[in-house]
Amino acid sequence: MIRDLRKGMNAVTTRAGWKPGEITLKVFRHTYTSARLQTLDRGAPVAPWTVARELGHRSTEMVERVYGHMGQVRHRGEHVAYKVEDFADALGERLEALHTGATSG
């Protein structure tokens, strides 16, 4: 049973060139929230209330305070999507390190 995801996270991110603790689960939460606020819900921008509930918040206060500027984003899609190729230039060496580690065992 996995009891502490941080150890696994540190193992993967260290292999990719980050320092232990540099990439945390909070980073993923932040990234998800930012991306989710750029999605559509039945053709309309997703409501901050919806995102707040997905994150377990009782109100929209935190989402609006931290991510309020995301409502101004013009590019929106139906789904939350992360395309590795969009980040290939910035993460090239780290992505290669993960790929090499995955194939060499």
C-alpha positions, -999 to +999 in steps of 0.1 A: +000+000+000+013+034-009+014+056+022+035+085+010+033+097-026+061+122-020+087+094-021+076+082-054+072+117-067+108+125-056+121+094-072+106+103-106+114+140-105+150+134-094+155+110-122+142+138-146+167+163-132+147+182-105+158+184-069+139+163-043+108+183-032+110+207-061+079+192-078+051+186-054+015+173-055+005+210-049+020+219-083-003+194-100-033+208-082-024+243-093-018+232-129-051+213-129-070+243-115-055+267-141-063+243-169-098+235-157-107+271-156-098+272-193-123+245-202-159+247-214-190+233-197-217+227-223-202+254-245-198+280-218-167+288-197-166+264-167-179+282-135-155+289-107-181+273-084-177+240-103-139+241-100-141+250-063-163+220-056-140+197-076-111+209-053-132+203-022-137+240-013-170+252+001-169+285-016-153+301-046-132+326-026-099+307-029-104+300-066-114+335-074-086+350-054-058+329-067-071+321-102-095+349-110-073+361-139-079+328-156-115+339-165-099+363-190-083+335-210-096+334-245-085+299-255-108+273-241-115+237-249-139+209-239-113+190-219-084+195-196-054+186-218-016+186-213+003+181-245+039+172-239+049+186-273+038+220-260+065+219-234+092+199-253+115+229-258+115+238-221+116+203-207+136+185-235+165+172-214+142+162-185+118+144-207+146+126-224+160+116-189+126+101-180+123+083-213+158+069-211+152+058-175+119+041-185+135+022-213+167+011-196+149-002-166 
